[in-house]
Amino acid sequence: MSQKRQKKTYSAKEKSKMVLELLGNEKTLSEIASQYEVHPKNLQNWKAQFLENMEGLFDQGKQLKAHRDTLKSSR
């Protein structure tokens, strides 16, 4: 009988660590994927997601204020 493959989940902290290593250009995508036993496509997706959302990290204060203002006005 075939065994079911157990799906491994990674925390945001683990993903961030891998993406930062990838951005550091000291190791190749394949090397990092092999080291952490992650499919290279997952690393590519996480990198793209990180780059897409990194600007928001510096605007969190503005986003939080806008969210609070929205909540206050909806009451």
C-alpha positions in Angstrom: 0.0 0.0 0.0 1.1 3.5 -0.6 1.7 5.8 2.2 0.1 9.2 2.4 2.5 12.1 2.3 2.3 14.2 5.4 2.0 17.9 4.6 4.6 20.0 6.4 3.5 23.5 7.4 5.9 26.3 8.1 5.5 29.2 10.4 5.8 32.8 9.2 9.1 33.0 11.1 10.5 29.9 9.3 9.3 31.2 5.9 10.9 34.6 6.6 14.2 33.0 7.5 14.2 31.1 4.2 13.2 34.1 2.1 15.9 36.2 3.7 18.5 33.6 3.0 17.3 33.5 -0.6 17.5 37.3 -0.9 21.0 37.2 0.6 22.3 35.6 -2.6 24.8 33.4 -0.7 23.0 30.2 -1.7 21.0 29.2 -4.7 17.3 28.5 -4.6 18.0 24.8 -5.0 20.5 24.8 -2.1 18.1 26.5 0.3 15.2 24.3 -0.8 17.3 21.2 -0.2 18.6 22.4 3.1 15.1 23.0 4.5 13.4 20.2 2.5 11.0 22.6 0.8 9.9 22.5 -2.8 11.7 25.3 -4.7 8.3 26.6 -6.1 7.2 27.2 -2.5 10.3 29.3 -1.9 9.6 31.3 -5.1 6.0 31.9 -4.0 7.0 33.0 -0.5 9.7 35.3 -1.9 7.1 36.9 -4.3 4.6 37.3 -1.4 7.3 38.9 0.7 8.3 41.4 -1.9 4.7 42.2 -2.7 3.9 43.0 0.9 7.1 44.5 2.3 6.1 48.1 1.7 3.1 47.6 4.0 5.5 46.9 6.8 6.5 50.5 6.9 2.9 51.8 6.7 1.4 49.7 9.5 0.8 52.7 11.6 -1.2 54.4 8.9 -3.1 51.2 8.1 -3.9 50.7 11.8 -5.2 54.3 12.1 -7.3 53.9 8.9 -8.8 50.7 10.3 -9.6 52.2 13.6 -11.2 55.2 11.9 -13.3 52.8 9.8 -14.4 51.0 12.9 -15.4 54.2 14.7 -17.4 55.5 11.7 -19.3 52.2 11.4 -20.6 52.3 14.9 
